Structures are given as structure tokens and as C-alpha cells.
Amino acid sequence: MNDPNRPVTGYPAAGAPPPNPNGYGGAAYQQPPIGTAYPYAAPPPASAVYYQNNPYYQPNNPYDAQRNNFLRRVIGMAIAAMVIAGTFVFILWLILRPRIPEFRVDSLSVSNLNLTNSMISGKWDLRFTVRNPNKKMTLYYDDVAAAVFYDDVSLSDTTVPPFFQEKRAETARQASFATAGAYVNNRAFDQMNKERSQKGAIGFNVRMVARVRFRAGAWRARRRFVRVYCKDLSVGVGSNNSSGTLLGGARQCRVGL
């Protein structure tokens, strides 16, 4: 039977110093006073060898900062210049309001028309009027090319001499086309003969391309190519006739850039 007055073993006796946490003897251990601070380890020396051998160290280069500032300024100036130029062009457009010229076919006649064995011969005389609708701009027509078609088949082409137009002016011009023994495909040849026998007329198309300069005082716009399409110009020429004129009076043409 265990003796209740026997002391319990395995625990430090009362009044004994606490054990050393490093495992050394308890008698030699002195507990540090409260509030004791421990210094950090000293940083490595700032030597050139240390920084050269450290792959994570990136020294600051003053030239990089100057270059970045220069690039920012250049980009900012370029954006500002684009904005200013766009604003200037927009304001100029609002002031001038440029408009493309208007074309009208006044007359179209054909003479010596002959359709034989998928060959066509004839002479066309075209008179047309060009109107400048701009109030503040003059127009220069440097090159004007014209062609007469049947459907999409070209029959003959020519050029018109250059001319100049004042503001809100109208200019009459003429062009002559001629062809002798030109081949046309069977579909176009048969269709022309069919129109000629059934309607007593043939519908021709006239196309023009003009290189035009717009000018307002000292300001000059770049040259623009103006495309003109005059469709379904019916010329009264029956099966027994070789000549005819435009039916239905003058026709307005479609104009675009």
C-alpha cells in the first residue's frame, strides 16, 4: 500500500530554478529580466562584390528615368498634335462645307450606227453640263475621261480638255466618241438589235472619271477622283435608221467619289 506522505517524484522540487531551455544545468541558468531586447543580426557589408553576385539586386540607373520621361513627352506631344490637326480640319470643313460637282447630260446623238455580225460602228456626240455647288470653293478639272457603254460593254472612250469653275458656276462641255468595226459579245449584240426592233431606241450608258482639285483662297485640298455614271440614255434609232437623238430630255447623272 502506498504511503500518502511520500513525496511525488518526476517534478521539480519547490523553490528549484526552472530548467534551462537549452538543456544545460538549471543552477547555471539565469532567467533574463523582463523587457530584455535582443539585437538583430548585422546586415552584410555593402561591398561591390556582394551586389554583383546578388541576382535579385537591380541598381537604379538615372539614365533610364530620363529616357522614360523623354518618351512620355514625345508621345504626349504627338497625341496633342493629332488632336489639334483633327480639330483644325473639322473646323475648316464646317466653314467651307465642300460638295462634289453635279453632272447633267443635255443631249446625246448617234450617227452612222451599224450593227453587223457582232460588230458595231458608229459615232456619238455628247453634250453635258457641270455645276459647282460650292459657295466658297473653286474647282479645277485636271483630267476628264469619258466612255460610252451598252450595259457593261465598252463601245468607245475619249478625253475632255481640262477646265476651271468659279463658285456656283455652270460649265457646258462636249465629248465625241467613235468606233469602227468593234467587236461586242453575242449577248450584247442580240440585245441591242432586240431593243432597236421592238422599241425603236437603244439605251446607252455614259461614264466619266474626273480628277478634281478643290480650292478656297490659299487653302488647297488634295485631288479627288470624281466618278460620274449616266444610265439609260435612250437614243431613238430604229431598224431602218442609222441616226438618232436622246429621248426624254436632259438627264441628271449620279456622282460619287
Accessible surface in RSA format (square Angstrom, percent):
REM  Atomic radii and reference values for relative SASA: ProtOr
REM  Chains: A
REM  Algorithm: Lee & Richards
REM  Probe-radius: 1.40
REM  Slices: 20
REM RES _ NUM      All-atoms   Total-Side   Main-Chain    Non-polar    All polar
REM                ABS   REL    ABS   REL    ABS   REL    ABS   REL    ABS   REL
RES MET A   1   241.68 125.2 153.16 101.4  88.53 210.8 129.78 110.3 111.91 148.3
RES ASN A   2   140.20  96.7 125.34 121.1  14.85  35.8  33.92  81.6 106.27 102.7
RES ASP A   3    84.29  59.0  68.92  68.6  15.37  36.3  29.72  69.9  54.57  54.4
RES PRO A   4   123.44  90.0  86.25  78.6  37.18 135.2  98.67  81.5  24.76 153.9
RES ASN A   5   133.66  92.2 104.56 101.0  29.10  70.1  31.05  74.7 102.61  99.2
RES ARG A   6   177.23  74.4 160.52  81.8  16.70  39.8  44.42  60.7 132.81  80.5
RES PRO A   7   107.76  78.5  92.86  84.6  14.90  54.2 103.56  85.5   4.20  26.1
RES VAL A   8   122.50  80.6  96.54  87.4  25.96  62.6 101.63  88.3  20.87  56.6
RES THR A   9   111.35  79.2  92.90  94.2  18.44  44.0  64.91  87.2  46.44  70.2
RES GLY A  10    80.44  99.2   0.00   N/A  80.44  99.2  42.04 115.4  38.40  86.0
RES TYR A  11   171.09  79.9 151.34  86.1  19.75  51.4 105.57  79.3  65.52  80.8
RES PRO A  12   101.60  74.0  73.98  67.4  27.62 100.4  85.21  70.4  16.39 101.9
RES ALA A  13    76.32  70.2  57.87  89.3  18.45  42.0  67.83  95.5   8.49  22.5
RES ALA A  14   112.01 103.0  70.47 108.8  41.54  94.5  82.17 115.7  29.84  79.0
RES GLY A  15    86.92 107.2   0.00   N/A  86.92 107.2  43.35 119.0  43.57  97.6
RES ALA A  16    50.71  46.6  24.99  38.6  25.72  58.5  30.01  42.3  20.70  54.8
RES PRO A  17    74.10  54.0  59.85  54.6  14.26  51.8  65.95  54.4   8.16  50.7
RES PRO A  18    72.05  52.5  66.20  60.3   5.85  21.3  72.01  59.5   0.04   0.2
RES PRO A  19   103.77  75.6  92.08  83.9  11.68  42.5  96.51  79.7   7.25  45.1
RES ASN A  20    21.99  15.2  13.01  12.6   8.99  21.6   0.00   0.0  21.99  21.3
RES PRO A  21   109.06  79.5  66.41  60.5  42.65 155.0  79.34  65.5  29.72 184.7
RES ASN A  22   116.15  80.1  86.96  84.0  29.19  70.3  16.25  39.1  99.89  96.6
RES GLY A  23    68.88  84.9   0.00   N/A  68.88  84.9  35.25  96.7  33.63  75.3
RES TYR A  24   158.36  73.9 146.92  83.6  11.44  29.8 103.15  77.5  55.21  68.1
RES GLY A  25    49.80  61.4   0.00   N/A  49.80  61.4  38.57 105.9  11.23  25.1
RES GLY A  26    23.98  29.6   0.00   N/A  23.98  29.6  10.64  29.2  13.34  29.9
RES ALA A  27    93.79  86.2  69.10 106.6  24.69  56.2  72.03 101.4  21.76  57.6
RES ALA A  28    86.67  79.7  56.51  87.2  30.16  68.6  67.14  94.5  19.53  51.7
RES TYR A  29    54.05  25.2  43.33  24.7  10.71  27.9  28.03  21.1  26.02  32.1
RES GLN A  30   145.91  81.6 129.08  94.3  16.83  40.1  55.58 118.3  90.33  68.5
RES GLN A  31   135.22  75.6 109.73  80.2  25.49  60.7  23.65  50.3 111.57  84.6
RES PRO A  32    59.46  43.3  45.93  41.9  13.53  49.2  50.78  41.9   8.68  53.9
RES PRO A  33   104.82  76.4  89.88  81.9  14.94  54.3 101.30  83.6   3.51  21.8
RES ILE A  34   184.23 104.8 151.62 113.0  32.61  78.6 157.84 113.7  26.39  71.6
RES GLY A  35    75.11  92.6   0.00   N/A  75.11  92.6  40.74 111.8  34.37  77.0
RES THR A  36    66.50  47.3  38.76  39.3  27.74  66.1  43.34  58.2  23.16  35.0
RES ALA A  37    90.34  83.1  63.97  98.7  26.36  60.0  70.06  98.7  20.28  53.7
RES TYR A  38   166.60  77.8 144.74  82.4  21.86  56.9 122.89  92.4  43.71  53.9
RES PRO A  39   128.60  93.7  97.50  88.9  31.10 113.0 108.40  89.5  20.20 125.6
RES TYR A  40   213.76  99.8 189.47 107.8  24.29  63.2 145.27 109.2  68.49  84.4
RES ALA A  41    98.68  90.7  64.82 100.0  33.86  77.0  76.25 107.4  22.43  59.4
RES ALA A  42    92.20  84.8  62.28  96.1  29.92  68.1  67.16  94.6  25.04  66.3
RES PRO A  43   114.72  83.6  95.93  87.4  18.80  68.3 101.86  84.1  12.87  80.0
RES PRO A  44    78.24  57.0  59.77  54.5  18.47  67.1  66.44  54.9  11.80  73.3
RES PRO A  45   104.09  75.9  92.49  84.3  11.61  42.2 103.55  85.5   0.54   3.4
RES ALA A  46    87.99  80.9  50.61  78.1  37.39  85.0  52.43  73.8  35.56  94.2
RES SER A  47    46.64  39.4  39.33  52.5   7.31  16.8  38.60  82.2   8.04  11.3
RES ALA A  48    67.73  62.3  52.80  81.5  14.93  34.0  59.70  84.1   8.03  21.3
RES VAL A  49    98.40  64.8  98.20  88.9   0.20   0.5  98.40  85.5   0.00   0.0
RES TYR A  50    89.84  41.9  82.45  46.9   7.39  19.2  59.47  44.7  30.37  37.4
RES TYR A  51    81.98  38.3  76.05  43.3   5.93  15.4  41.91  31.5  40.07  49.4
RES GLN A  52   143.56  80.3 107.72  78.7  35.84  85.3  41.13  87.5 102.43  77.7
RES ASN A  53   108.17  74.6  82.01  79.3  26.15  63.0  31.21  75.1  76.96  74.4
RES ASN A  54    42.73  29.5  34.13  33.0   8.60  20.7   8.92  21.5  33.81  32.7
RES PRO A  55   104.37  76.1  76.26  69.5  28.12 102.2  89.21  73.7  15.17  94.3
RES TYR A  56   196.88  91.9 169.20  96.3  27.68  72.0 125.90  94.6  70.98  87.5
RES TYR A  57    93.12  43.5  79.72  45.4  13.41  34.9  52.18  39.2  40.95  50.5
RES GLN A  58   140.47  78.6 122.25  89.3  18.22  43.4  53.74 114.4  86.73  65.8
RES PRO A  59    90.07  65.6  73.77  67.2  16.30  59.2  75.51  62.3  14.56  90.5
RES ASN A  60   150.48 103.8 122.16 118.1  28.32  68.2  36.20  87.1 114.28 110.5
RES ASN A  61    71.65  49.4  58.58  56.6  13.07  31.5  16.20  39.0  55.45  53.6
RES PRO A  62    88.48  64.5  77.73  70.9  10.75  39.1  86.90  71.8   1.57   9.8
RES TYR A  63   158.47  74.0 154.82  88.1   3.66   9.5 106.84  80.3  51.63  63.6
RES ASP A  64    60.38  42.3  60.29  60.0   0.09   0.2  17.73  41.7  42.65  42.5
RES ALA A  65    55.69  51.2  49.47  76.3   6.22  14.2  54.72  77.1   0.97   2.6
RES GLN A  66   113.29  63.4 106.23  77.6   7.06  16.8  39.97  85.1  73.32  55.6
RES ARG A  67   144.27  60.6 138.00  70.3   6.26  14.9  54.49  74.5  89.77  54.4
RES ASN A  68    62.33  43.0  60.47  58.4   1.85   4.5   7.68  18.5  54.64  52.8
RES ASN A  69    68.49  47.2  66.74  64.5   1.75   4.2  12.89  31.0  55.60  53.7
RES PHE A  70   127.35  63.7 125.42  77.7   1.94   5.0 126.89  76.9   0.46   1.3
RES LEU A  71    89.78  50.0  89.77  64.2   0.01   0.0  89.77  63.0   0.01   0.0
RES ARG A  72   154.68  64.9 143.10  72.9  11.58  27.6  68.91  94.2  85.77  52.0
RES ARG A  73   171.01  71.8 162.71  82.9   8.30  19.8  53.35  72.9 117.66  71.3
RES VAL A  74    67.57  44.5  66.03  59.8   1.54   3.7  66.76  58.0   0.81   2.2
RES ILE A  75   103.11  58.7 101.75  75.8   1.36   3.3 103.11  74.3   0.00   0.0
RES GLY A  76    37.00  45.6   0.00   N/A  37.00  45.6  31.33  86.0   5.67  12.7
RES MET A  77   138.54  71.7 129.75  85.9   8.79  20.9 109.35  93.0  29.19  38.7
RES ALA A  78    50.51  46.4  42.29  65.3   8.22  18.7  49.46  69.6   1.05   2.8
RES ILE A  79    99.51  56.6  99.21  73.9   0.30   0.7  99.51  71.7   0.00   0.0
RES ALA A  80    49.14  45.2  42.70  65.9   6.44  14.7  48.76  68.7   0.39   1.0
RES ALA A  81    58.73  54.0  50.12  77.3   8.61  19.6  54.95  77.4   3.78  10.0
RES MET A  82   142.77  73.9 129.82  85.9  12.95  30.8 108.94  92.6  33.83  44.8
RES VAL A  83    92.82  61.1  85.22  77.2   7.60  18.3  91.87  79.8   0.95   2.6
RES ILE A  84   119.63  68.1 116.71  86.9   2.92   7.0 118.91  85.6   0.72   1.9
RES ALA A  85    54.73  50.3  48.60  75.0   6.13  14.0  54.52  76.8   0.21   0.6
RES GLY A  86    40.68  50.2   0.00   N/A  40.68  50.2  34.91  95.8   5.77  12.9
RES THR A  87    69.12  49.2  63.07  63.9   6.05  14.4  50.27  67.5  18.85  28.5
RES PHE A  88   123.56  61.8 120.35  74.5   3.21   8.4 123.00  74.6   0.57   1.6
RES VAL A  89    93.19  61.3  92.91  84.1   0.29   0.7  92.91  80.7   0.29   0.8
RES PHE A  90   117.74  58.9 113.98  70.6   3.76   9.8 117.52  71.3   0.22   0.6
RES ILE A  91    85.80  48.8  85.80  63.9   0.00   0.0  85.80  61.8   0.00   0.0
RES LEU A  92    33.58  18.7  32.48  23.2   1.10   2.8  33.26  23.4   0.32   0.9
RES TRP A  93   121.04  48.6 116.63  56.5   4.41  10.4 104.53  55.7  16.51  26.8
RES LEU A  94    72.78  40.5  59.01  42.2  13.77  34.6  59.18  41.6  13.61  36.6
RES ILE A  95    94.66  53.9  83.83  62.5  10.83  26.1  89.14  64.2   5.52  15.0
RES LEU A  96    22.38  12.5  15.48  11.1   6.90  17.3  15.48  10.9   6.90  18.6
RES ARG A  97   132.15  55.5 128.28  65.4   3.87   9.2  39.36  53.8  92.79  56.2
RES PRO A  98    50.07  36.5  30.78  28.1  19.28  70.1  31.07  25.7  19.00 118.1
RES ARG A  99   131.20  55.1 124.95  63.7   6.25  14.9  46.74  63.9  84.46  51.2
RES ILE A 100    57.06  32.5  52.58  39.2   4.49  10.8  52.58  37.9   4.49  12.2
RES PRO A 101     0.84   0.6   0.00   0.0   0.84   3.0   0.00   0.0   0.84   5.2
RES GLU A 102    55.37  31.8  53.38  40.4   1.99   4.7  23.20  44.9  32.17  26.3
RES PHE A 103     2.01   1.0   1.59   1.0   0.42   1.1   1.80   1.1   0.21   0.6
RES ARG A 104    76.18  32.0  76.08  38.8   0.10   0.2  19.97  27.3  56.20  34.1
RES VAL A 105     0.06   0.0   0.06   0.1   0.00   0.0   0.06   0.1   0.00   0.0
RES ASP A 106    51.54  36.1  35.75  35.6  15.78  37.3  23.34  54.9  28.20  28.1
RES SER A 107    43.08  36.4  42.83  57.2   0.25   0.6  37.20  79.2   5.88   8.2
RES LEU A 108     0.65   0.4   0.02   0.0   0.62   1.6   0.19   0.1   0.45   1.2
RES SER A 109    35.24  29.8  34.66  46.3   0.59   1.4  20.78  44.3  14.46  20.3
RES VAL A 110     2.93   1.9   0.00   0.0   2.93   7.1   0.87   0.8   2.07   5.6
RES SER A 111    35.81  30.3  35.67  47.6   0.14   0.3  29.06  61.9   6.76   9.5
RES ASN A 112   107.24  74.0  97.20  93.9  10.04  24.2  27.27  65.6  79.97  77.3
RES LEU A 113     6.22   3.5   0.24   0.2   5.98  15.0   0.24   0.2   5.98  16.1
RES ASN A 114    80.82  55.7  78.34  75.7   2.49   6.0  16.77  40.4  64.05  61.9
RES LEU A 115    21.01  11.7   0.43   0.3  20.58  51.7   0.43   0.3  20.58  55.4
RES THR A 116    67.48  48.0  63.30  64.2   4.17   9.9  54.69  73.5  12.78  19.3
RES ASN A 117   125.84  86.8 101.61  98.2  24.24  58.4  33.52  80.7  92.32  89.2
RES SER A 118    18.51  15.6  18.26  24.4   0.25   0.6   6.66  14.2  11.85  16.6
RES MET A 119    76.21  39.5  74.91  49.6   1.30   3.1  64.53  54.9  11.68  15.5
RES ILE A 120     0.27   0.2   0.05   0.0   0.22   0.5   0.27   0.2   0.00   0.0
RES SER A 121    30.00  25.3  29.95  40.0   0.05   0.1  16.85  35.9  13.15  18.4
RES GLY A 122     6.27   7.7   0.00   N/A   6.27   7.7   2.29   6.3   3.98   8.9
RES LYS A 123    80.12  39.1  79.84  49.0   0.28   0.7  64.02  57.6  16.10  17.2
RES TRP A 124     0.00   0.0   0.00   0.0   0.00   0.0   0.00   0.0   0.00   0.0
RES ASP A 125    50.90  35.7  49.05  48.8   1.85   4.4  22.49  52.9  28.41  28.3
RES LEU A 126     0.59   0.3   0.00   0.0   0.59   1.5   0.00   0.0   0.59   1.6
RES ARG A 127   137.17  57.6 137.17  69.9   0.00   0.0  33.33  45.6 103.84  62.9
RES PHE A 128     1.17   0.6   0.61   0.4   0.56   1.5   0.61   0.4   0.56   1.6
RES THR A 129    11.10   7.9   9.93  10.1   1.17   2.8   5.70   7.7   5.40   8.2
RES VAL A 130     0.00   0.0   0.00   0.0   0.00   0.0   0.00   0.0   0.00   0.0
RES ARG A 131    63.92  26.8  63.92  32.6   0.00   0.0  16.93  23.1  46.99  28.5
RES ASN A 132     0.00   0.0   0.00   0.0   0.00   0.0   0.00   0.0   0.00   0.0
RES PRO A 133     2.54   1.9   0.86   0.8   1.68   6.1   0.86   0.7   1.68  10.5
RES ASN A 134     2.13   1.5   0.45   0.4   1.68   4.0   2.12   5.1   0.00   0.0
RES LYS A 135   148.46  72.4 129.91  79.7  18.54  44.1  72.58  65.3  75.88  80.8
RES LYS A 136   101.71  49.6  97.38  59.7   4.33  10.3  63.81  57.4  37.90  40.4
RES MET A 137     0.30   0.2   0.29   0.2   0.01   0.0   0.30   0.3   0.00   0.0
RES THR A 138    18.17  12.9  18.17  18.4   0.00   0.0  13.42  18.0   4.74   7.2
RES LEU A 139     0.00   0.0   0.00   0.0   0.00   0.0   0.00   0.0   0.00   0.0
RES TYR A 140    54.68  25.5  54.68  31.1   0.00   0.0  33.52  25.2  21.17  26.1
RES TYR A 141     1.41   0.7   0.05   0.0   1.36   3.5   0.13   0.1   1.29   1.6
RES ASP A 142    25.74  18.0  21.08  21.0   4.66  11.0  11.45  26.9  14.29  14.3
RES ASP A 143    75.35  52.8  72.16  71.8   3.18   7.5  31.08  73.1  44.27  44.1
RES VAL A 144     4.05   2.7   1.12   1.0   2.93   7.1   1.64   1.4   2.41   6.5
RES ALA A 145    49.50  45.5  47.44  73.2   2.06   4.7  47.73  67.2   1.77   4.7
RES ALA A 146     2.82   2.6   0.00   0.0   2.82   6.4   1.68   2.4   1.14   3.0
RES ALA A 147    15.67  14.4  15.67  24.2   0.00   0.0  15.67  22.1   0.00   0.0
RES VAL A 148     0.00   0.0   0.00   0.0   0.00   0.0   0.00   0.0   0.00   0.0
RES PHE A 149    26.31  13.2  26.31  16.3   0.00   0.0  26.31  15.9   0.00   0.0
RES TYR A 150     6.26   2.9   6.26   3.6   0.00   0.0   5.34   4.0   0.92   1.1
RES ASP A 151    68.64  48.1  59.35  59.1   9.29  22.0  15.39  36.2  53.25  53.1
RES ASP A 152    94.48  66.2  75.23  74.9  19.24  45.5  26.98  63.5  67.50  67.3
RES VAL A 153    23.97  15.8  20.56  18.6   3.40   8.2  23.97  20.8   0.00   0.0
RES SER A 154    63.83  53.9  39.38  52.6  24.45  56.3  28.83  61.4  35.00  49.0
RES LEU A 155    10.82   6.0   0.44   0.3  10.38  26.1   2.24   1.6   8.58  23.1
RES SER A 156    13.01  11.0   4.57   6.1   8.44  19.5   8.90  18.9   4.12   5.8
RES ASP A 157   103.84  72.7  84.91  84.5  18.93  44.8  15.28  36.0  88.56  88.3
RES THR A 158    36.77  26.1  26.17  26.5  10.59  25.2  12.23  16.4  24.54  37.1
RES THR A 159   106.04  75.4  91.04  92.3  14.99  35.7  58.16  78.1  47.88  72.4
RES VAL A 160     5.63   3.7   0.04   0.0   5.59  13.5   1.01   0.9   4.62  12.5
RES PRO A 161    93.29  68.0  86.44  78.8   6.85  24.9  92.60  76.5   0.70   4.3
RES PRO A 162    92.16  67.2  73.61  67.1  18.54  67.4  73.75  60.9  18.41 114.4
RES PHE A 163    17.97   9.0   3.32   2.1  14.64  38.1  15.08   9.1   2.88   8.2
RES PHE A 164    85.50  42.8  66.57  41.2  18.93  49.3  66.57  40.4  18.93  54.2
RES GLN A 165     1.61   0.9   0.00   0.0   1.61   3.8   1.61   3.4   0.00   0.0
RES GLU A 166    99.16  56.9  96.72  73.2   2.44   5.8  47.42  91.7  51.74  42.2
RES LYS A 167   105.11  51.3  89.52  54.9  15.59  37.1  37.08  33.4  68.03  72.5
RES ARG A 168   118.16  49.6  94.24  48.0  23.93  57.0  34.93  47.7  83.23  50.4
RES ALA A 169    28.28  26.0  21.96  33.9   6.32  14.4  28.28  39.8   0.00   0.0
RES GLU A 170   102.67  58.9  70.01  53.0  32.65  77.7  24.20  46.8  78.47  64.1
RES THR A 171    23.23  16.5  19.68  19.9   3.55   8.5  16.29  21.9   6.95  10.5
RES ALA A 172    73.93  68.0  56.88  87.8  17.05  38.8  56.88  80.1  17.05  45.2
RES ARG A 173    78.46  32.9  70.48  35.9   7.98  19.0  18.90  25.8  59.56  36.1
RES GLN A 174   104.94  58.7  94.72  69.2  10.22  24.3  29.13  62.0  75.81  57.5
RES ALA A 175     7.04   6.5   0.00   0.0   7.04  16.0   6.39   9.0   0.65   1.7
RES SER A 176    62.04  52.4  48.14  64.2  13.90  32.0  25.95  55.3  36.09  50.6
RES PHE A 177     2.51   1.3   0.02   0.0   2.49   6.5   2.48   1.5   0.03   0.1
RES ALA A 178    70.15  64.5  48.00  74.1  22.15  50.4  48.13  67.8  22.01  58.3
RES THR A 179    22.66  16.1   8.52   8.6  14.14  33.7  10.74  14.4  11.92  18.0
RES ALA A 180    94.30  86.7  64.20  99.1  30.10  68.5  64.89  91.4  29.41  77.9
RES GLY A 181    34.26  42.3   0.00   N/A  34.26  42.3  20.28  55.7  13.98  31.3
RES ALA A 182    30.82  28.3  22.75  35.1   8.07  18.4  30.82  43.4   0.00   0.0
RES TYR A 183   147.61  68.9 122.73  69.8  24.88  64.7  96.72  72.7  50.89  62.7
RES VAL A 184     2.60   1.7   0.97   0.9   1.63   3.9   2.60   2.3   0.00   0.0
RES ASN A 185    57.14  39.4  55.00  53.2   2.13   5.1  30.35  73.1  26.78  25.9
RES ASN A 186    96.54  66.6  94.06  90.9   2.48   6.0  25.56  61.5  70.98  68.6
RES ARG A 187   133.62  56.1 122.21  62.3  11.40  27.1  83.67 114.4  49.95  30.3
RES ALA A 188     0.20   0.2   0.20   0.3   0.00   0.0   0.20   0.3   0.00   0.0
RES PHE A 189    24.45  12.2  24.45  15.1   0.00   0.0  24.45  14.8   0.00   0.0
RES ASP A 190    88.17  61.8  82.16  81.8   6.01  14.2  31.55  74.3  56.62  56.5
RES GLN A 191    73.15  40.9  71.60  52.3   1.55   3.7  14.83  31.6  58.31  44.2
RES MET A 192     0.26   0.1   0.26   0.2   0.00   0.0   0.04   0.0   0.22   0.3
RES ASN A 193    52.01  35.9  48.41  46.8   3.60   8.7  24.88  59.9  27.13  26.2
RES LYS A 194   107.69  52.5 101.83  62.5   5.86  13.9  52.43  47.2  55.26  58.9
RES GLU A 195    31.82  18.3  30.57  23.1   1.25   3.0   6.19  12.0  25.63  20.9
RES ARG A 196    26.09  11.0  24.53  12.5   1.56   3.7   3.90   5.3  22.18  13.4
RES SER A 197    77.12  65.2  45.73  61.0  31.39  72.3  36.18  77.0  40.94  57.4
RES GLN A 198   128.92  72.1  89.54  65.4  39.38  93.8  35.66  75.9  93.26  70.7
RES LYS A 199   154.52  75.4 121.24  74.4  33.28  79.2  79.83  71.9  74.69  79.6
RES GLY A 200    29.62  36.5   0.00   N/A  29.62  36.5  19.03  52.2  10.59  23.7
RES ALA A 201     9.32   8.6   8.36  12.9   0.96   2.2   8.51  12.0   0.81   2.1
RES ILE A 202     0.13   0.1   0.13   0.1   0.00   0.0   0.13   0.1   0.00   0.0
RES GLY A 203    18.92  23.3   0.00   N/A  18.92  23.3  10.67  29.3   8.25  18.5
RES PHE A 204     0.05   0.0   0.05   0.0   0.00   0.0   0.05   0.0   0.00   0.0
RES ASN A 205    10.13   7.0  10.13   9.8   0.00   0.0   0.00   0.0  10.13   9.8
RES VAL A 206     0.06   0.0   0.06   0.1   0.00   0.0   0.06   0.0   0.00   0.0
RES ARG A 207    84.55  35.5  82.57  42.1   1.98   4.7  29.76  40.7  54.79  33.2
RES MET A 208     2.00   1.0   0.30   0.2   1.71   4.1   1.14   1.0   0.86   1.1
RES VAL A 209    61.98  40.8  58.84  53.3   3.14   7.6  58.84  51.1   3.14   8.5
RES ALA A 210     0.13   0.1   0.12   0.2   0.01   0.0   0.13   0.2   0.00   0.0
RES ARG A 211    78.74  33.1  77.81  39.7   0.94   2.2   5.02   6.9  73.72  44.7
RES VAL A 212     0.00   0.0   0.00   0.0   0.00   0.0   0.00   0.0   0.00   0.0
RES ARG A 213    63.94  26.8  63.94  32.6   0.00   0.0  14.95  20.4  48.99  29.7
RES PHE A 214    12.22   6.1  11.91   7.4   0.30   0.8  11.91   7.2   0.30   0.9
RES ARG A 215    72.22  30.3  71.47  36.4   0.75   1.8   9.37  12.8  62.85  38.1
RES ALA A 216    16.66  15.3   6.38   9.8  10.28  23.4   8.96  12.6   7.70  20.4
RES GLY A 217    60.93  75.1   0.00   N/A  60.93  75.1  44.82 123.0  16.12  36.1
RES ALA A 218   104.30  95.9  69.42 107.1  34.88  79.3  74.90 105.5  29.41  77.9
RES TRP A 219    88.24  35.4  81.54  39.5   6.70  15.7  71.41  38.1  16.83  27.3
RES ARG A 220   144.99  60.9 119.71  61.0  25.28  60.2  39.93  54.6 105.05  63.7
RES ALA A 221    26.74  24.6  15.60  24.1  11.14  25.3  20.02  28.2   6.72  17.8
RES ARG A 222   175.41  73.6 158.24  80.7  17.17  40.9  73.72 100.8 101.69  61.6
RES ARG A 223   119.55  50.2 101.54  51.8  18.01  42.9  17.88  24.4 101.67  61.6
RES ARG A 224    94.85  39.8  93.06  47.4   1.79   4.3  13.05  17.8  81.80  49.6
RES PHE A 225   105.76  52.9  99.85  61.8   5.91  15.4  99.85  60.5   5.91  16.9
RES VAL A 226     0.01   0.0   0.01   0.0   0.00   0.0   0.01   0.0   0.00   0.0
RES ARG A 227   128.37  53.9 125.17  63.8   3.20   7.6  48.43  66.2  79.94  48.4
RES VAL A 228     3.82   2.5   0.00   0.0   3.82   9.2   0.42   0.4   3.41   9.2
RES TYR A 229    49.55  23.1  46.93  26.7   2.62   6.8  34.54  26.0  15.01  18.5
RES CYS A 230     1.54   1.2   0.40   0.4   1.14   2.7   1.54   3.9   0.00   0.0
RES LYS A 231   122.58  59.8 107.07  65.7  15.51  36.9  50.02  45.0  72.56  77.3
RES ASP A 232    82.66  57.9  81.32  80.9   1.34   3.2  25.48  60.0  57.19  57.0
RES LEU A 233     0.00   0.0   0.00   0.0   0.00   0.0   0.00   0.0   0.00   0.0
RES SER A 234    36.25  30.6  36.25  48.4   0.00   0.0   9.73  20.7  26.52  37.1
RES VAL A 235     0.00   0.0   0.00   0.0   0.00   0.0   0.00   0.0   0.00   0.0
RES GLY A 236    21.51  26.5   0.00   N/A  21.51  26.5  10.23  28.1  11.27  25.2
RES VAL A 237     0.15   0.1   0.00   0.0   0.15   0.4   0.15   0.1   0.00   0.0
RES GLY A 238    15.00  18.5   0.00   N/A  15.00  18.5  12.59  34.6   2.41   5.4
RES SER A 239    70.06  59.2  42.44  56.6  27.62  63.6  36.52  77.8  33.53  47.0
RES ASN A 240   149.73 103.3 113.46 109.6  36.28  87.4  35.00  84.2 114.73 110.9
RES ASN A 241    83.68  57.7  77.25  74.7   6.43  15.5  13.40  32.3  70.28  67.9
RES SER A 242    51.41  43.4  46.95  62.7   4.46  10.3  20.68  44.0  30.73  43.1
RES SER A 243    59.77  50.5  50.84  67.9   8.92  20.6  36.10  76.9  23.66  33.2
RES GLY A 244    12.60  15.5   0.00   N/A  12.60  15.5  10.67  29.3   1.93   4.3
RES THR A 245    87.70  62.4  85.74  86.9   1.96   4.7  58.79  79.0  28.91  43.7
RES LEU A 246    23.22  12.9   4.63   3.3  18.59  46.7   4.63   3.3  18.59  50.0
RES LEU A 247    84.71  47.2  82.71  59.2   1.99   5.0  84.62  59.4   0.09   0.2
RES GLY A 248    73.58  90.7   0.00   N/A  73.58  90.7  37.56 103.1  36.02  80.7
RES GLY A 249    42.66  52.6   0.00   N/A  42.66  52.6  36.77 100.9   5.89  13.2
RES ALA A 250    56.63  52.1  27.53  42.5  29.10  66.2  27.92  39.3  28.72  76.1
RES ARG A 251    72.64  30.5  70.52  35.9   2.13   5.1  30.53  41.7  42.11  25.5
RES GLN A 252   118.49  66.3  86.00  62.9  32.49  77.4  54.85 116.8  63.64  48.3
RES CYS A 253    12.52   9.5   0.25   0.3  12.27  28.8   1.63   4.1  10.89  11.7
RES ARG A 254   167.47  70.3 157.33  80.2  10.14  24.1  75.74 103.5  91.73  55.6
RES VAL A 255    30.72  20.2   8.36   7.6  22.36  53.9   8.88   7.7  21.83  59.2
RES GLY A 256    29.39  36.2   0.00   N/A  29.39  36.2  27.16  74.5   2.24   5.0
RES LEU A 257   114.25  63.6  67.21  48.1  47.04 118.2  73.48  51.6  40.77 109.7
END  Absolute sums over single chains surface
CHAIN  1 A    17964.6      14587.4       3377.2      10475.2       7489.4
END  Absolute sums over all chains
TOTAL         17964.6      14587.4       3377.2      10475.2       7489.4
